[in-house]
Each structure stands twice: as structure tokens, then as C-alpha cells.
């Protein structure tokens, strides 16, 4: 849930950069992946609409997501692309899953360049 909360905070506070690792479109869309027969939209109180928060973020946004993420599918995070600004980045780590992105050289290089 951290990336949605980080996006919400960045939407109301100034920051230099927003880095989101394996974000989601909103919480019901993720839960619907696992519980497709349940009306998760009406069952979940906290929707955490990352897509909505990103529209109010003025800082540069970098999204890092693995192509093989089985917890938050890449297709779910990909829905955030229309809400990114022209200079924002969406980086797909080929072969990366939810908990191993830090082991990929592309992830390490990008994080190093952002944090300098």
C-alpha cells in the first residue's frame, strides 16, 4: 500500500522527486485480481487511488515495475501511464518480480542516478 500513500503525500506536499516501486492503479483493482467474484469496489473502504493522486504531483515521478510481478501485475501499474507528466518515467524491469527489483542492474543504476 506504500506507493499509493506516497503518491497521496506527494500530491499535497512539495518534494524533489517521487520514486514508486511496484505501484498500483488503486486498491480495488489489485484486490479484484485475486477475488474476481467479489464486489471488492464496494467492500473496500480505502480505495487509495494512485492514479488520482498522480494528477496533482508536481515533482518528477519515476515508476519502477517488474514485468513478472505476481502481487501487483504489470498491467495494473501500466494503467498509471496516462497520468504521468511528459518528463516522468515508467521503467519496466524485464524479468523482475515484486520483491527482487533491487537485484537488477537497471534498477540499481536508475536509483543511483535519481539519488545523486
C-alpha positions in Angstrom: 0.0 0.0 0.0 3.0 2.3 0.4 3.2 3.6 -3.2 -0.4 4.9 -3.1 0.2 6.6 0.2 3.5 8.1 -1.1 1.6 9.4 -4.1 -1.1 10.9 -1.9 1.5 12.6 0.3 3.4 13.9 -2.8 0.1 15.3 -4.1 -0.3 17.6 -1.1 3.4 18.3 -0.2 6.3 19.7 -2.2 9.1 17.2 -2.9 12.0 16.9 -5.2 11.3 13.5 -6.7 8.7 10.7 -6.3 10.0 7.2 -6.8 7.4 4.5 -6.9 8.4 0.8 -6.8 5.8 -1.6 -8.0 2.8 0.8 -7.7 -0.8 0.0 -8.3 -3.7 1.8 -10.1 -5.9 1.7 -7.0 -6.5 -0.9 -4.2 -9.8 -2.3 -5.6 -8.2 -3.1 -8.9 -5.4 -5.1 -7.2 -7.9 -6.9 -4.9 -10.1 -7.7 -7.9 -7.3 -9.6 -9.5 -7.3 -12.0 -6.6 -11.0 -12.0 -5.8 -12.8 -11.6 -9.1 -16.2 -12.9 -7.9 -16.5 -10.5 -5.0 -17.7 -6.9 -5.3 -14.4 -5.5 -4.0 -15.1 -2.0 -5.1 -18.0 -1.8 -2.6 -16.3 -3.9 0.1 -13.1 -1.9 0.4 -13.3 1.3 2.4 -9.9 2.7 1.5 -9.6 2.9 -2.3 -6.1 4.6 -2.4 -6.5 5.8 -6.0 -2.8 6.3 -7.0 -4.0 7.4 -10.5 -5.9 10.3 -9.0 -3.0 11.4 -6.7 -0.5 11.4 -9.5 -2.5 14.1 -11.3 -1.7 16.5 -8.5 2.0 15.7 -8.1 4.2 18.5 -9.4 7.6 16.8 -8.8 9.1 14.4 -11.3 7.8 10.8 -10.9 9.7 7.7 -11.7 7.9 4.3 -11.6 9.9 1.1 -11.5 8.0 -2.1 -12.0 8.9 -5.7 -12.8 7.4 -7.4 -15.8 6.8 -10.6 -13.8 5.3 -9.1 -10.7 2.6 -11.6 -9.5 1.5 -9.5 -6.5 0.8 -6.2 -8.4 0.6 -7.2 -12.1 2.5 -5.1 -14.5 -0.8 -4.5 -16.4 -2.2 -2.9 -13.3 0.7 -0.4 -12.9 0.7 0.2 -16.6 -2.7 1.9 -16.2 -0.9 4.8 -14.5 0.9 5.8 -17.7 -1.8 8.2 -18.9 -1.5 10.2 -15.6 2.3 10.8 -15.9 3.7 14.1 -17.0 5.8 14.4 -20.1 9.1 14.2 -18.2 8.0 11.4 -15.8 9.4 7.9 -16.4 7.8 4.4 -16.3 10.6 1.8 -16.3 9.9 -1.8 -16.7 12.4 -4.2 -15.3 12.3 -7.3 -17.6 12.0 -10.4 -15.5 11.6 -8.5 -12.2 9.0 -9.6 -9.7 7.6 -7.8 -6.7 10.5 -8.3 -4.2 13.6 -8.7 -6.3 13.9 -5.5 -8.3 16.9 -4.3 -6.3 18.9 -7.3 -7.7 18.6 -6.0 -11.3 21.4 -3.7 -12.6 18.9 -1.4 -14.4 17.1 -0.8 -11.1 20.4 -0.1 -9.3 21.6 2.3 -12.0 18.4 4.2 -12.1 18.1 4.5 -8.4 21.8 5.7 -8.2 21.2 8.3 -10.8 18.0 9.6 -9.1 19.5 9.8 -5.6 22.7 11.7 -6.6 
